[in-house]
């Protein structure tokens, strides 16, 4: 099972709506980030990392791996 931002959020027991409220990010924006339709701005990424209890290098590795799988790189 691949570790994705969505799975990390779900593992914390957060719905998209709840997480977006906690993160201070619109639900649609968070959904687009999770679906790789939008690259998060630095400030958004920092908030998401803090709320999920992750460090930048961990999330970077997850994102890069997911992008590679998504685009068959």
C-alpha positions in Angstrom: 0.0 0.0 0.0 1.4 3.4 -1.1 1.7 6.1 1.6 0.0 9.2 0.2 -1.1 12.5 1.7 -4.7 11.3 1.6 -3.8 8.1 3.4 -1.8 10.0 6.0 -4.8 12.3 6.6 -7.1 9.3 6.9 -4.7 7.5 9.2 -5.0 10.5 11.5 -8.7 10.0 11.4 -9.4 13.3 9.6 -12.0 13.7 7.0 -11.3 16.1 4.1 -13.6 18.7 5.6 -12.2 18.4 9.1 -8.6 18.5 7.9 -9.3 21.5 5.7 -10.7 23.4 8.7 -7.8 22.4 11.0 -5.3 23.3 8.3 -7.0 26.5 7.4 -7.1 25.4 3.7 -10.2 25.2 1.6 -11.5 21.6 1.2 -11.3 21.9 -2.6 -7.7 23.1 -2.4 -6.7 20.2 -0.1 -8.5 17.7 -2.4 -6.6 19.1 -5.4 -3.3 18.8 -3.6 -4.1 15.2 -2.6 -5.0 14.4 -6.2 -1.9 16.0 -7.6 -3.9 18.5 -9.5 -2.3 21.4 -7.6 1.1 22.0 -6.1 0.8 23.3 -2.6 2.2 26.7 -1.8 5.0 26.7 0.7 2.8 28.0 3.5 0.1 25.4 2.8 2.7 22.7 2.8 4.1 23.8 6.2 0.7 23.8 7.7 -0.1 20.3 6.3 3.2 19.0 7.6 2.7 20.3 11.1 -0.8 18.9 11.3 0.3 15.5 10.1 3.4 15.5 12.3 5.8 15.1 9.4 9.1 16.7 8.4 9.8 18.2 5.0 12.1 15.4 3.8 9.5 12.8 4.7 6.7 14.5 2.8 9.0 15.3 -0.1 9.8 11.6 -0.5 6.1 10.7 -0.4 5.2 13.3 -3.0 8.0 12.4 -5.3 7.2 8.7 -5.1 3.5 9.3 -5.7 4.2 11.5 -8.7 6.5 8.9 -10.2 3.8 6.2 -9.7 1.0 8.5 -11.0 2.9 9.4 -14.2 4.6 6.0 -14.6 8.1 7.5 -14.4 
